Amino acid sequence: LARAVALSTATVLAPTAGEFDAAAYAELLPRVTVEPHTPTP
């Protein structure tokens, strides 16, 4: 999930459709935190 979030953001930052910003991906990936969700009743 963290990789998907970082990649989707890096794709939006790319200037050309179908590409992604590799530098942005490398920067974003370690910054994404995935935590479990506990639904409330």
mmCIF entry with sequence, helices, sheets and N, C-alpha, C, O atoms, coordinates in Angstrom:
data_MODEL
# 
_entry.id   MODEL 
# 
_entity.id                         1 
_entity.type                       polymer 
_entity.pdbx_number_of_molecules   1 
# 
_entity_poly.entity_id                      1 
_entity_poly.type                           'polypeptide(L)' 
_entity_poly.nstd_linkage                   no 
_entity_poly.nstd_monomer                   no 
_entity_poly.pdbx_seq_one_letter_code       LARAVALSTATVLAPTAGEFDAAAYAELLPRVTVEPHTPTP 
_entity_poly.pdbx_seq_one_letter_code_can   LARAVALSTATVLAPTAGEFDAAAYAELLPRVTVEPHTPTP 
_entity_poly.pdbx_strand_id                 A 
# 
loop_
_entity_poly_seq.entity_id 
_entity_poly_seq.num 
_entity_poly_seq.mon_id 
_entity_poly_seq.hetero 
1 1  LEU n 
1 2  ALA n 
1 3  ARG n 
1 4  ALA n 
1 5  VAL n 
1 6  ALA n 
1 7  LEU n 
1 8  SER n 
1 9  THR n 
1 10 ALA n 
1 11 THR n 
1 12 VAL n 
1 13 LEU n 
1 14 ALA n 
1 15 PRO n 
1 16 THR n 
1 17 ALA n 
1 18 GLY n 
1 19 GLU n 
1 20 PHE n 
1 21 ASP n 
1 22 ALA n 
1 23 ALA n 
1 24 ALA n 
1 25 TYR n 
1 26 ALA n 
1 27 GLU n 
1 28 LEU n 
1 29 LEU n 
1 30 PRO n 
1 31 ARG n 
1 32 VAL n 
1 33 THR n 
1 34 VAL n 
1 35 GLU n 
1 36 PRO n 
1 37 HIS n 
1 38 THR n 
1 39 PRO n 
1 40 THR n 
1 41 PRO n 
# 
_struct_asym.id          A 
_struct_asym.entity_id   1 
# 
loop_
_struct_conf.conf_type_id 
_struct_conf.id 
_struct_conf.pdbx_PDB_helix_id 
_struct_conf.beg_label_comp_id 
_struct_conf.beg_label_asym_id 
_struct_conf.beg_label_seq_id 
_struct_conf.pdbx_beg_PDB_ins_code 
_struct_conf.end_label_comp_id 
_struct_conf.end_label_asym_id 
_struct_conf.end_label_seq_id 
_struct_conf.pdbx_end_PDB_ins_code 
_struct_conf.beg_auth_comp_id 
_struct_conf.beg_auth_asym_id 
_struct_conf.beg_auth_seq_id 
_struct_conf.end_auth_comp_id 
_struct_conf.end_auth_asym_id 
_struct_conf.end_auth_seq_id 
_struct_conf.pdbx_PDB_helix_class 
_struct_conf.details 
_struct_conf.pdbx_PDB_helix_length 
HELX_P HELX_P1 AA1 ALA A 2  ? LEU A 13 ? ALA A 2  LEU A 13 1 ? 12 
HELX_P HELX_P2 AA2 ALA A 22 ? LEU A 28 ? ALA A 22 LEU A 28 1 ? 7  
HELX_P HELX_P3 AA3 LEU A 29 ? ARG A 31 ? LEU A 29 ARG A 31 5 ? 3  
# 
_struct_conf_type.id          HELX_P 
_struct_conf_type.criteria    ? 
_struct_conf_type.reference   ? 
# 
loop_
_atom_site.group_PDB 
_atom_site.id 
_atom_site.type_symbol 
_atom_site.label_atom_id 
_atom_site.label_alt_id 
_atom_site.label_comp_id 
_atom_site.label_asym_id 
_atom_site.label_entity_id 
_atom_site.label_seq_id 
_atom_site.pdbx_PDB_ins_code 
_atom_site.Cartn_x 
_atom_site.Cartn_y 
_atom_site.Cartn_z 
_atom_site.occupancy 
_atom_site.B_iso_or_equiv 
_atom_site.pdbx_formal_charge 
_atom_site.auth_seq_id 
_atom_site.auth_comp_id 
_atom_site.auth_asym_id 
_atom_site.auth_atom_id 
_atom_site.pdbx_PDB_model_num 
ATOM 1   N N  . LEU A 1 1  ? 0.824   -1.196 0.000   1.00 0.00 ? 1  LEU A N  1 
ATOM 2   C CA . LEU A 1 1  ? 0.000   0.000  0.000   1.00 0.00 ? 1  LEU A CA 1 
ATOM 3   C C  . LEU A 1 1  ? 0.869   1.261  0.000   1.00 0.00 ? 1  LEU A C  1 
ATOM 4   O O  . LEU A 1 1  ? 0.562   2.235  -0.686  1.00 0.00 ? 1  LEU A O  1 
ATOM 5   N N  . ALA A 1 2  ? 1.951   1.231  0.773   1.00 0.00 ? 2  ALA A N  1 
ATOM 6   C CA . ALA A 1 2  ? 2.847   2.396  0.802   1.00 0.00 ? 2  ALA A CA 1 
ATOM 7   C C  . ALA A 1 2  ? 3.447   2.654  -0.578  1.00 0.00 ? 2  ALA A C  1 
ATOM 8   O O  . ALA A 1 2  ? 3.569   3.802  -1.003  1.00 0.00 ? 2  ALA A O  1 
ATOM 9   N N  . ARG A 1 3  ? 3.816   1.597  -1.263  1.00 0.00 ? 3  ARG A N  1 
ATOM 10  C CA . ARG A 1 3  ? 4.386   1.758  -2.614  1.00 0.00 ? 3  ARG A CA 1 
ATOM 11  C C  . ARG A 1 3  ? 3.356   2.342  -3.578  1.00 0.00 ? 3  ARG A C  1 
ATOM 12  O O  . ARG A 1 3  ? 3.692   3.172  -4.423  1.00 0.00 ? 3  ARG A O  1 
ATOM 13  N N  . ALA A 1 4  ? 2.108   1.911  -3.451  1.00 0.00 ? 4  ALA A N  1 
ATOM 14  C CA . ALA A 1 4  ? 1.052   2.419  -4.329  1.00 0.00 ? 4  ALA A CA 1 
ATOM 15  C C  . ALA A 1 4  ? 0.812   3.905  -4.096  1.00 0.00 ? 4  ALA A C  1 
ATOM 16  O O  . ALA A 1 4  ? 0.622   4.659  -5.051  1.00 0.00 ? 4  ALA A O  1 
ATOM 17  N N  . VAL A 1 5  ? 0.820   4.329  -2.849  1.00 0.00 ? 5  VAL A N  1 
ATOM 18  C CA . VAL A 1 5  ? 0.621   5.745  -2.528  1.00 0.00 ? 5  VAL A CA 1 
ATOM 19  C C  . VAL A 1 5  ? 1.771   6.574  -3.085  1.00 0.00 ? 5  VAL A C  1 
ATOM 20  O O  . VAL A 1 5  ? 1.544   7.601  -3.725  1.00 0.00 ? 5  VAL A O  1 
ATOM 21  N N  . ALA A 1 6  ? 2.996   6.135  -2.846  1.00 0.00 ? 6  ALA A N  1 
ATOM 22  C CA . ALA A 1 6  ? 4.160   6.877  -3.332  1.00 0.00 ? 6  ALA A CA 1 
ATOM 23  C C  . ALA A 1 6  ? 4.190   6.916  -4.857  1.00 0.00 ? 6  ALA A C  1 
ATOM 24  O O  . ALA A 1 6  ? 4.496   7.953  -5.446  1.00 0.00 ? 6  ALA A O  1 
ATOM 25  N N  . LEU A 1 7  ? 3.876   5.798  -5.495  1.00 0.00 ? 7  LEU A N  1 
ATOM 26  C CA . LEU A 1 7  ? 3.903   5.747  -6.955  1.00 0.00 ? 7  LEU A CA 1 
ATOM 27  C C  . LEU A 1 7  ? 2.804   6.609  -7.567  1.00 0.00 ? 7  LEU A C  1 
ATOM 28  O O  . LEU A 1 7  ? 3.046   7.291  -8.563  1.00 0.00 ? 7  LEU A O  1 
ATOM 29  N N  . SER A 1 8  ? 1.613   6.593  -7.000  1.00 0.00 ? 8  SER A N  1 
ATOM 30  C CA . SER A 1 8  ? 0.536   7.410  -7.562  1.00 0.00 ? 8  SER A CA 1 
ATOM 31  C C  . SER A 1 8  ? 0.861   8.892  -7.440  1.00 0.00 ? 8  SER A C  1 
ATOM 32  O O  . SER A 1 8  ? 0.563   9.667  -8.348  1.00 0.00 ? 8  SER A O  1 
ATOM 33  N N  . THR A 1 9  ? 1.463   9.290  -6.337  1.00 0.00 ? 9  THR A N  1 
ATOM 34  C CA . THR A 1 9  ? 1.861   10.689 -6.175  1.00 0.00 ? 9  THR A CA 1 
ATOM 35  C C  . THR A 1 9  ? 2.975   11.048 -7.149  1.00 0.00 ? 9  THR A C  1 
ATOM 36  O O  . THR A 1 9  ? 2.947   12.118 -7.756  1.00 0.00 ? 9  THR A O  1 
ATOM 37  N N  . ALA A 1 10 ? 3.948   10.171 -7.301  1.00 0.00 ? 10 ALA A N  1 
ATOM 38  C CA . ALA A 1 10 ? 5.048   10.424 -8.234  1.00 0.00 ? 10 ALA A CA 1 
ATOM 39  C C  . ALA A 1 10 ? 4.553   10.477 -9.673  1.00 0.00 ? 10 ALA A C  1 
ATOM 40  O O  . ALA A 1 10 ? 5.132   11.184 -10.498 1.00 0.00 ? 10 ALA A O  1 
ATOM 41  N N  . THR A 1 11 ? 3.499   9.746  -9.981  1.00 0.00 ? 11 THR A N  1 
ATOM 42  C CA . THR A 1 11 ? 2.919   9.769  -11.327 1.00 0.00 ? 11 THR A CA 1 
ATOM 43  C C  . THR A 1 11 ? 2.253   11.113 -11.603 1.00 0.00 ? 11 THR A C  1 
ATOM 44  O O  . THR A 1 11 ? 2.374   11.657 -12.700 1.00 0.00 ? 11 THR A O  1 
ATOM 45  N N  . VAL A 1 12 ? 1.553   11.643 -10.612 1.00 0.00 ? 12 VAL A N  1 
ATOM 46  C CA . VAL A 1 12 ? 0.910   12.949 -10.774 1.00 0.00 ? 12 VAL A CA 1 
ATOM 47  C C  . VAL A 1 12 ? 1.959   14.044 -10.969 1.00 0.00 ? 12 VAL A C  1 
ATOM 48  O O  . VAL A 1 12 ? 1.730   15.001 -11.708 1.00 0.00 ? 12 VAL A O  1 
ATOM 49  N N  . LEU A 1 13 ? 3.097   13.903 -10.314 1.00 0.00 ? 13 LEU A N  1 
ATOM 50  C CA . LEU A 1 13 ? 4.156   14.909 -10.415 1.00 0.00 ? 13 LEU A CA 1 
ATOM 51  C C  . LEU A 1 13 ? 4.927   14.849 -11.734 1.00 0.00 ? 13 LEU A C  1 
ATOM 52  O O  . LEU A 1 13 ? 5.637   15.796 -12.071 1.00 0.00 ? 13 LEU A O  1 
ATOM 53  N N  . ALA A 1 14 ? 4.801   13.761 -12.476 1.00 0.00 ? 14 ALA A N  1 
ATOM 54  C CA . ALA A 1 14 ? 5.526   13.621 -13.745 1.00 0.00 ? 14 ALA A CA 1 
ATOM 55  C C  . ALA A 1 14 ? 4.917   14.538 -14.806 1.00 0.00 ? 14 ALA A C  1 
ATOM 56  O O  . ALA A 1 14 ? 3.697   14.694 -14.868 1.00 0.00 ? 14 ALA A O  1 
ATOM 57  N N  . PRO A 1 15 ? 5.759   15.141 -15.633 1.00 0.00 ? 15 PRO A N  1 
ATOM 58  C CA . PRO A 1 15 ? 5.245   16.064 -16.643 1.00 0.00 ? 15 PRO A CA 1 
ATOM 59  C C  . PRO A 1 15 ? 4.588   15.383 -17.848 1.00 0.00 ? 15 PRO A C  1 
ATOM 60  O O  . PRO A 1 15 ? 3.861   16.033 -18.599 1.00 0.00 ? 15 PRO A O  1 
ATOM 61  N N  . THR A 1 16 ? 4.833   14.087 -18.041 1.00 0.00 ? 16 THR A N  1 
ATOM 62  C CA . THR A 1 16 ? 4.320   13.383 -19.212 1.00 0.00 ? 16 THR A CA 1 
ATOM 63  C C  . THR A 1 16 ? 3.421   12.232 -18.781 1.00 0.00 ? 16 THR A C  1 
ATOM 64  O O  . THR A 1 16 ? 3.741   11.506 -17.840 1.00 0.00 ? 16 THR A O  1 
ATOM 65  N N  . ALA A 1 17 ? 2.303   12.069 -19.467 1.00 0.00 ? 17 ALA A N  1 
ATOM 66  C CA . ALA A 1 17 ? 1.386   10.970 -19.156 1.00 0.00 ? 17 ALA A CA 1 
ATOM 67  C C  . ALA A 1 17 ? 2.088   9.633  -19.331 1.00 0.00 ? 17 ALA A C  1 
ATOM 68  O O  . ALA A 1 17 ? 2.860   9.446  -20.270 1.00 0.00 ? 17 ALA A O  1 
ATOM 69  N N  . GLY A 1 18 ? 1.815   8.705  -18.420 1.00 0.00 ? 18 GLY A N  1 
ATOM 70  C CA . GLY A 1 18 ? 2.394   7.374  -18.502 1.00 0.00 ? 18 GLY A CA 1 
ATOM 71  C C  . GLY A 1 18 ? 3.765   7.253  -17.859 1.00 0.00 ? 18 GLY A C  1 
ATOM 72  O O  . GLY A 1 18 ? 4.363   6.177  -17.878 1.00 0.00 ? 18 GLY A O  1 
ATOM 73  N N  . GLU A 1 19 ? 4.266   8.328  -17.297 1.00 0.00 ? 19 GLU A N  1 
ATOM 74  C CA . GLU A 1 19 ? 5.572   8.304  -16.641 1.00 0.00 ? 19 GLU A CA 1 
ATOM 75  C C  . GLU A 1 19 ? 5.402   8.605  -15.159 1.00 0.00 ? 19 GLU A C  1 
ATOM 76  O O  . GLU A 1 19 ? 4.319   8.980  -14.712 1.00 0.00 ? 19 GLU A O  1 
ATOM 77  N N  . PHE A 1 20 ? 6.490   8.435  -14.398 1.00 0.00 ? 20 PHE A N  1 
ATOM 78  C CA . PHE A 1 20 ? 6.484   8.839  -13.000 1.00 0.00 ? 20 PHE A CA 1 
ATOM 79  C C  . PHE A 1 20 ? 7.821   9.469  -12.659 1.00 0.00 ? 20 PHE A C  1 
ATOM 80  O O  . PHE A 1 20 ? 8.834   9.197  -13.304 1.00 0.00 ? 20 PHE A O  1 
ATOM 81  N N  . ASP A 1 21 ? 7.814   10.304 -11.647 1.00 0.00 ? 21 ASP A N  1 
ATOM 82  C CA . ASP A 1 21 ? 9.020   11.004 -11.204 1.00 0.00 ? 21 ASP A CA 1 
ATOM 83  C C  . ASP A 1 21 ? 9.761   10.095 -10.231 1.00 0.00 ? 21 ASP A C  1 
ATOM 84  O O  . ASP A 1 21 ? 9.360   9.960  -9.075  1.00 0.00 ? 21 ASP A O  1 
ATOM 85  N N  . ALA A 1 22 ? 10.841  9.472  -10.697 1.00 0.00 ? 22 ALA A N  1 
ATOM 86  C CA . ALA A 1 22 ? 11.574  8.495  -9.886  1.00 0.00 ? 22 ALA A CA 1 
ATOM 87  C C  . ALA A 1 22 ? 12.173  9.126  -8.633  1.00 0.00 ? 22 ALA A C  1 
ATOM 88  O O  . ALA A 1 22 ? 12.207  8.491  -7.579  1.00 0.00 ? 22 ALA A O  1 
ATOM 89  N N  . ALA A 1 23 ? 12.640  10.350 -8.732  1.00 0.00 ? 23 ALA A N  1 
ATOM 90  C CA . ALA A 1 23 ? 13.209  11.028 -7.562  1.00 0.00 ? 23 ALA A CA 1 
ATOM 91  C C  . ALA A 1 23 ? 12.127  11.280 -6.520  1.00 0.00 ? 23 ALA A C  1 
ATOM 92  O O  . ALA A 1 23 ? 12.365  11.104 -5.325  1.00 0.00 ? 23 ALA A O  1 
ATOM 93  N N  . ALA A 1 24 ? 10.946  11.688 -6.958  1.00 0.00 ? 24 ALA A N  1 
ATOM 94  C CA . ALA A 1 24 ? 9.836   11.916 -6.025  1.00 0.00 ? 24 ALA A CA 1 
ATOM 95  C C  . ALA A 1 24 ? 9.418   10.604 -5.373  1.00 0.00 ? 24 ALA A C  1 
ATOM 96  O O  . ALA A 1 24 ? 9.147   10.566 -4.173  1.00 0.00 ? 24 ALA A O  1 
ATOM 97  N N  . TYR A 1 25 ? 9.364   9.540  -6.149  1.00 0.00 ? 25 TYR A N  1 
ATOM 98  C CA . TYR A 1 25 ? 9.005   8.223  -5.605  1.00 0.00 ? 25 TYR A CA 1 
ATOM 99  C C  . TYR A 1 25 ? 9.990   7.807  -4.518  1.00 0.00 ? 25 TYR A C  1 
ATOM 100 O O  . TYR A 1 25 ? 9.585   7.353  -3.447  1.00 0.00 ? 25 TYR A O  1 
ATOM 101 N N  . ALA A 1 26 ? 11.281  7.962  -4.792  1.00 0.00 ? 26 ALA A N  1 
ATOM 102 C CA . ALA A 1 26 ? 12.311  7.585  -3.817  1.00 0.00 ? 26 ALA A CA 1 
ATOM 103 C C  . ALA A 1 26 ? 12.208  8.427  -2.552  1.00 0.00 ? 26 ALA A C  1 
ATOM 104 O O  . ALA A 1 26 ? 12.474  7.939  -1.454  1.00 0.00 ? 26 ALA A O  1 
ATOM 105 N N  . GLU A 1 27 ? 11.825  9.683  -2.706  1.00 0.00 ? 27 GLU A N  1 
ATOM 106 C CA . GLU A 1 27 ? 11.680  10.560 -1.538  1.00 0.00 ? 27 GLU A CA 1 
ATOM 107 C C  . GLU A 1 27 ? 10.407  10.248 -0.758  1.00 0.00 ? 27 GLU A C  1 
ATOM 108 O O  . GLU A 1 27 ? 10.409  10.281 0.472   1.00 0.00 ? 27 GLU A O  1 
ATOM 109 N N  . LEU A 1 28 ? 9.333   9.948  -1.460  1.00 0.00 ? 28 LEU A N  1 
ATOM 110 C CA . LEU A 1 28 ? 8.040   9.746  -0.811  1.00 0.00 ? 28 LEU A CA 1 
ATOM 111 C C  . LEU A 1 28 ? 7.900   8.392  -0.126  1.00 0.00 ? 28 LEU A C  1 
ATOM 112 O O  . LEU A 1 28 ? 7.274   8.300  0.929   1.00 0.00 ? 28 LEU A O  1 
ATOM 113 N N  . LEU A 1 29 ? 8.466   7.355  -0.701  1.00 0.00 ? 29 LEU A N  1 
ATOM 114 C CA . LEU A 1 29 ? 8.257   6.004  -0.178  1.00 0.00 ? 29 LEU A CA 1 
ATOM 115 C C  . LEU A 1 29 ? 8.577   5.872  1.308   1.00 0.00 ? 29 LEU A C  1 
ATOM 116 O O  . LEU A 1 29 ? 7.753   5.325  2.041   1.00 0.00 ? 29 LEU A O  1 
ATOM 117 N N  . PRO A 1 30 ? 9.712   6.336  1.790   1.00 0.00 ? 30 PRO A N  1 
ATOM 118 C CA . PRO A 1 30 ? 9.980   6.182  3.223   1.00 0.00 ? 30 PRO A CA 1 
ATOM 119 C C  . PRO A 1 30 ? 9.125   7.093  4.107   1.00 0.00 ? 30 PRO A C  1 
ATOM 120 O O  . PRO A 1 30 ? 9.081   6.908  5.323   1.00 0.00 ? 30 PRO A O  1 
ATOM 121 N N  . ARG A 1 31 ? 8.452   8.067  3.507   1.00 0.00 ? 31 ARG A N  1 
ATOM 122 C CA . ARG A 1 31 ? 7.621   8.992  4.283   1.00 0.00 ? 31 ARG A CA 1 
ATOM 123 C C  . ARG A 1 31 ? 6.188   8.501  4.458   1.00 0.00 ? 31 ARG A C  1 
ATOM 124 O O  . ARG A 1 31 ? 5.451   9.038  5.285   1.00 0.00 ? 31 ARG A O  1 
ATOM 125 N N  . VAL A 1 32 ? 5.786   7.497  3.696   1.00 0.00 ? 32 VAL A N  1 
ATOM 126 C CA . VAL A 1 32 ? 4.416   6.976  3.775   1.00 0.00 ? 32 VAL A CA 1 
ATOM 127 C C  . VAL A 1 32 ? 4.317   5.987  4.931   1.00 0.00 ? 32 VAL A C  1 
ATOM 128 O O  . VAL A 1 32 ? 5.114   5.055  5.039   1.00 0.00 ? 32 VAL A O  1 
ATOM 129 N N  . THR A 1 33 ? 3.324   6.207  5.792   1.00 0.00 ? 33 THR A N  1 
ATOM 130 C CA . THR A 1 33 ? 3.083   5.318  6.924   1.00 0.00 ? 33 THR A CA 1 
ATOM 131 C C  . THR A 1 33 ? 1.728   4.652  6.739   1.00 0.00 ? 33 THR A C  1 
ATOM 132 O O  . THR A 1 33 ? 0.721   5.323  6.514   1.00 0.00 ? 33 THR A O  1 
ATOM 133 N N  . VAL A 1 34 ? 1.711   3.342  6.834   1.00 0.00 ? 34 VAL A N  1 
ATOM 134 C CA . VAL A 1 34 ? 0.461   2.589  6.732   1.00 0.00 ? 34 VAL A CA 1 
ATOM 135 C C  . VAL A 1 34 ? 0.168   2.016  8.111   1.00 0.00 ? 34 VAL A C  1 
ATOM 136 O O  . VAL A 1 34 ? 0.992   1.308  8.690   1.00 0.00 ? 34 VAL A O  1 
ATOM 137 N N  . GLU A 1 35 ? -1.009  2.326  8.628   1.00 0.00 ? 35 GLU A N  1 
ATOM 138 C CA . GLU A 1 35 ? -1.409  1.862  9.950   1.00 0.00 ? 35 GLU A CA 1 
ATOM 139 C C  . GLU A 1 35 ? -2.713  1.083  9.841   1.00 0.00 ? 35 GLU A C  1 
ATOM 140 O O  . GLU A 1 35 ? -3.519  1.343  8.948   1.00 0.00 ? 35 GLU A O  1 
ATOM 141 N N  . PRO A 1 36 ? -2.924  0.131  10.745  1.00 0.00 ? 36 PRO A N  1 
ATOM 142 C CA . PRO A 1 36 ? -4.180  -0.615 10.714  1.00 0.00 ? 36 PRO A CA 1 
ATOM 143 C C  . PRO A 1 36 ? -5.356  0.290  11.093  1.00 0.00 ? 36 PRO A C  1 
ATOM 144 O O  . PRO A 1 36 ? -5.226  1.201  11.911  1.00 0.00 ? 36 PRO A O  1 
ATOM 145 N N  . HIS A 1 37 ? -6.464  0.020  10.495  1.00 0.00 ? 37 HIS A N  1 
ATOM 146 C CA . HIS A 1 37 ? -7.691  0.773  10.772  1.00 0.00 ? 37 HIS A CA 1 
ATOM 147 C C  . HIS A 1 37 ? -8.606  -0.083 11.640  1.00 0.00 ? 37 HIS A C  1 
ATOM 148 O O  . HIS A 1 37 ? -8.931  -1.216 11.285  1.00 0.00 ? 37 HIS A O  1 
ATOM 149 N N  . THR A 1 38 ? -9.011  0.457  12.762  1.00 0.00 ? 38 THR A N  1 
ATOM 150 C CA . THR A 1 38 ? -9.948  -0.243 13.632  1.00 0.00 ? 38 THR A CA 1 
ATOM 151 C C  . THR A 1 38 ? -11.292 0.461  13.531  1.00 0.00 ? 38 THR A C  1 
ATOM 152 O O  . THR A 1 38 ? -11.435 1.586  14.011  1.00 0.00 ? 38 THR A O  1 
ATOM 153 N N  . PRO A 1 39 ? -12.276 -0.180 12.917  1.00 0.00 ? 39 PRO A N  1 
ATOM 154 C CA . PRO A 1 39 ? -13.584 0.456  12.775  1.00 0.00 ? 39 PRO A CA 1 
ATOM 155 C C  . PRO A 1 39 ? -14.261 0.635  14.137  1.00 0.00 ? 39 PRO A C  1 
ATOM 156 O O  . PRO A 1 39 ? -14.128 -0.204 15.028  1.00 0.00 ? 39 PRO A O  1 
ATOM 157 N N  . THR A 1 40 ? -14.968 1.718  14.273  1.00 0.00 ? 40 THR A N  1 
ATOM 158 C CA . THR A 1 40 ? -15.725 1.945  15.499  1.00 0.00 ? 40 THR A CA 1 
ATOM 159 C C  . THR A 1 40 ? -17.162 1.491  15.289  1.00 0.00 ? 40 THR A C  1 
ATOM 160 O O  . THR A 1 40 ? -17.741 1.698  14.222  1.00 0.00 ? 40 THR A O  1 
ATOM 161 N N  . PRO A 1 41 ? -17.725 0.877  16.307  1.00 0.00 ? 41 PRO A N  1 
ATOM 162 C CA . PRO A 1 41 ? -19.118 0.376  16.153  1.00 0.00 ? 41 PRO A CA 1 
ATOM 163 C C  . PRO A 1 41 ? -20.129 1.480  16.064  1.00 0.00 ? 41 PRO A C  1 
ATOM 164 O O  . PRO A 1 41 ? -21.324 1.214  15.935  1.00 0.00 ? 41 PRO A O  1 
# 
